[in-house]
Amino acid sequence: MTPIWRPTARLLTVDPDERVLLFGSVDDDGKRWWFTPGGGVQRGETVTEAAVRELAEETGFACTEAELGPVVATSASRFIGYDGRLYFGAHTFFFLRVPHPEIVIDGQEDYELSFITGHRWWTVDELRSTTDEIFPSPIALADLMRRLLRGEMPDRPVRLPRG
């Protein structure tokens, strides 16, 4: 089966307590897993435009393209979508600080509401010590978050392993 190309815009969204937002879901076997906000880039849309749109839809936070700043990380994965098809995802990550931890999910699409089971704000130490499944890799994500929270923007995007 040839995978379907799916570029995505993802967000490393950080609250004032320096915790990163992850959404939760449960797989077919009942195992909980976590992932960053974001989603597919639509036809004719730049990855930055997609990040701004996805942020507003999934969290209720609004920002401009300029407020996102540069791409801080990339990742790639093959996965089976909720439609049962095989995808090859090329993920682009932006870093954004938000003014508070309250999110609004009114803009989430029906399919998102069908598989997102909740959200949680994670500290760097929690990412490093969890046994939960997190995409991208929780250790690599924790290392990147520690750098970003210190104000160290990478010269070029960091490559994050899937998990």
C-alpha positions as CSV (number, residue, x, y, z in Angstrom):
1,M,0.0,0.0,0.0
2,T,1.4,3.4,-1.0
3,P,1.1,6.0,1.7
4,I,-0.7,9.2,1.2
5,W,1.5,12.3,1.7
6,R,0.2,14.4,4.6
7,P,2.2,17.5,5.6
8,T,1.2,18.8,9.0
9,A,1.7,22.0,11.1
10,R,2.2,21.2,14.8
11,L,2.4,23.5,17.8
12,L,4.6,23.3,20.9
13,T,2.2,25.5,22.9
14,V,3.5,26.6,26.3
15,D,1.6,28.1,29.2
16,P,2.9,30.7,31.8
17,D,4.0,27.8,34.0
18,E,6.2,26.6,31.2
19,R,4.2,23.4,30.5
20,V,3.6,22.1,27.0
21,L,0.1,21.2,25.8
22,L,-0.6,17.7,24.6
23,F,-3.9,16.1,23.5
24,G,-4.8,12.6,24.5
25,S,-6.4,9.8,22.7
26,V,-7.0,6.1,23.2
27,D,-6.0,3.4,20.6
28,D,-8.1,0.4,19.6
29,D,-6.5,-1.6,22.4
30,G,-7.5,1.0,25.0
31,K,-3.9,2.4,25.4
32,R,-3.7,6.1,26.0
33,W,-1.3,8.2,23.9
34,W,-0.5,11.9,23.6
35,F,0.3,14.3,20.8
36,T,0.8,18.0,20.0
37,P,-1.9,20.2,18.7
38,G,-2.0,20.7,15.0
39,G,-3.1,19.0,11.8
40,G,-3.0,18.8,8.1
41,V,-2.0,21.5,5.7
42,Q,-4.8,22.2,3.4
43,R,-4.4,22.7,-0.4
44,G,-3.1,26.2,-1.2
45,E,-2.2,26.8,2.5
46,T,1.4,27.4,3.8
47,V,2.5,25.5,6.8
48,T,2.5,28.7,8.8
49,E,-1.0,29.5,7.8
50,A,-2.0,26.0,8.8
51,A,-0.4,26.3,12.2
52,V,-2.3,29.6,12.9
53,R,-5.6,27.9,11.8
54,E,-5.0,24.7,13.7
55,L,-4.1,26.6,16.9
56,A,-7.4,28.5,16.8
57,E,-9.5,25.5,15.9
58,E,-8.1,23.1,18.4
59,T,-7.3,25.4,21.4
60,G,-9.1,28.7,20.9
61,F,-5.8,30.6,21.0
62,A,-5.3,33.2,18.3
63,C,-1.9,34.4,16.9
64,T,-0.4,35.8,13.8
65,E,2.0,34.1,11.5
66,A,4.7,36.5,12.7
67,E,4.1,35.5,16.4
68,L,4.9,31.9,15.6
69,G,8.4,32.6,14.6
70,P,10.6,30.0,12.9
71,V,10.1,26.3,12.5
72,V,11.9,24.8,15.6
73,A,11.6,21.1,14.7
74,T,10.5,18.5,12.1
75,S,9.5,14.9,12.2
76,A,8.2,12.2,9.9
77,S,6.0,9.2,10.4
78,R,4.0,6.5,8.7
79,F,0.6,6.0,10.3
80,I,-2.8,4.6,9.8
81,G,-5.4,7.4,9.9
82,Y,-8.8,7.2,11.5
83,D,-10.1,6.5,8.0
84,G,-8.1,3.3,7.9
85,R,-5.7,4.6,5.2
86,L,-1.9,4.7,5.4
87,Y,-0.3,8.1,5.6
88,F,3.2,9.5,5.5
89,G,3.3,12.5,7.7
90,A,5.8,15.3,7.3
91,H,5.4,17.3,10.6
92,T,6.6,20.9,11.1
93,F,6.7,22.3,14.7
94,F,6.4,25.8,15.9
95,F,6.9,27.1,19.4
96,L,4.4,29.5,21.0
97,R,3.9,30.9,24.5
98,V,0.2,31.5,25.4
99,P,-1.1,33.8,28.2
100,H,-3.1,31.1,30.1
101,P,-3.8,27.4,30.2
102,E,-7.5,27.5,29.4
103,I,-8.3,26.0,26.0
104,V,-11.5,26.3,24.0
105,I,-12.4,23.3,21.8
106,D,-15.4,24.8,20.1
107,G,-13.5,25.0,16.8
108,Q,-12.5,21.3,16.7
109,E,-13.9,19.4,13.8
110,D,-16.2,16.4,14.4
111,Y,-13.5,13.9,13.6
112,E,-11.1,15.6,16.1
113,L,-13.8,15.5,18.8
114,S,-14.3,11.8,18.0
115,F,-10.8,10.8,18.9
116,I,-9.4,13.5,21.2
117,T,-10.2,12.4,24.7
118,G,-8.8,15.3,26.6
119,H,-5.7,17.4,27.1
120,R,-2.9,18.0,29.7
121,W,-0.2,20.5,30.3
122,W,3.1,18.7,30.8
123,T,6.3,19.9,32.5
124,V,9.7,19.0,31.0
125,D,10.3,16.6,33.9
126,E,7.0,14.9,33.4
127,L,7.8,14.3,29.7
128,R,11.1,12.8,30.6
129,S,9.7,10.4,33.2
130,T,6.4,9.3,31.7
131,T,5.7,5.8,30.5
132,D,2.8,7.0,28.4
133,E,3.2,6.9,24.7
134,I,3.8,10.4,23.3
135,F,4.4,11.5,19.7
136,P,7.0,12.8,19.0
137,S,9.4,11.0,21.4
138,P,8.9,12.3,24.9
139,I,12.7,12.4,25.6
140,A,13.5,14.3,22.4
141,L,10.5,16.6,23.0
142,A,11.7,17.2,26.6
143,D,15.2,18.0,25.5
144,L,13.9,20.5,22.8
145,M,11.4,22.1,25.3
146,R,14.2,22.6,27.9
147,R,16.2,24.5,25.2
148,L,13.3,26.5,24.0
149,L,12.2,27.5,27.5
150,R,15.7,28.8,28.2
151,G,15.3,31.0,25.1
152,E,17.7,28.9,22.9
153,M,16.1,28.8,19.5
154,P,17.8,26.3,17.2
155,D,19.8,27.6,14.2
156,R,17.9,25.1,12.1
157,P,15.0,22.8,12.9
158,V,15.7,19.9,15.2
159,R,14.8,16.4,13.9
160,L,12.4,14.7,16.4
161,P,12.0,10.9,16.3
162,R,8.5,9.6,16.2
163,G,8.3,8.0,19.6
